[in-house]
Amino acid sequence: MVRSIVFPRVLGKSLDDLKPALDLLRALGFAPGNEWHEGGSHGLEMLAPSGGFELIAAPDQPDVDAMVEVSDADLAYQIVKKLVPTLSQRMGKDGAPEAGVTISKEISDTPYGARLFEVQASGLRLGFLTYARRPEGARGINAPLDARDKHFAIVVARFNSFITERLLDGALVALRQCGADPLHIDIVHVPGSFEIAGGARQLAETKSYDAVICLGCVLRGDTLHYEVIANEVTRAIGQSAQETGVPHGFGVLTCDTLEQAIDRAGLKSGNKGYEAALAAVEMASLRAQVAARAGKATEGAR
């Protein structure tokens, strides 16, 4: 009977009013759904992998309009903190500052065993939490979005540069937000997406970089060329990461149409270059943490 449920929220009078909330939700993994325009009204669904609604009997109203369960509340909190400086204040049409995204409650443990923080985005009150599932006595490995003192290489395909340069802009923004030193970022251009893996492997084998970010765009045509290139690029980048041990951020778009690519290079579906850079930073931090833990274990065994 029931197929889906939607709770509409009016956050403003124009699409510009929605932008801070949309940017925040995209960065945390929500996928854009149906978009509609009717008269002077506009709407855009933001889709999560699963959803539902909870019925509560309590003396007071909840502090939030929606509660979102995430896989790692601490990681989500770091992403939001990086976004807040750019989304916290924006100028309205009258020249006065308007509220964008602010953290209304810092991350902390709850009495019911969860890690929780709360955000206000375009007037929408959101809570993000992770329920503790760690076994008693188990240790966690912290992989923060911290690019300080790390070196990164970005391999960018020149083919379809209209798209790949936008992906590059997104990757640079993400690295900058994570604290990367611009002098520790090397940008390498290669002819097309097919050459990305070769360039990435050469860079990774130098052992000079903590992560390599791969950016390209393959568009479907009238022949099998699309499938051949898309499959080979994906396989070769994954193989390079596994065999060199250096994390590779995958930001190669494989799209049916130019419109789909534009959406994924900074329009409706976020910027996949930005997302690839965040993944590279996290994996570089994870690699460092694992190496540090292994070193301590070796010392303890002596």
Beta strands, then each sheet from edge to edge (+ up, - down):
strand 1: 31-38
strand 2: 41-47
strand 3: 66-69
strand 4: 89-91
strand 5: 97-99
strand 6: 101-109
strand 7: 114-121
strand 8: 124-131
strand 9: 152-157
strand 10: 185-190
strand 11: 211-219
strand 12: 248-255
strand 13: 265-267
strand 14: 270-271
sheet 1: 1+ 2-
sheet 2: 3+ 8+ 7- 6+
sheet 3: 4+ 5-
sheet 4: 10+ 9+ 11+ 12+
sheet 5: 13+ 14-
end
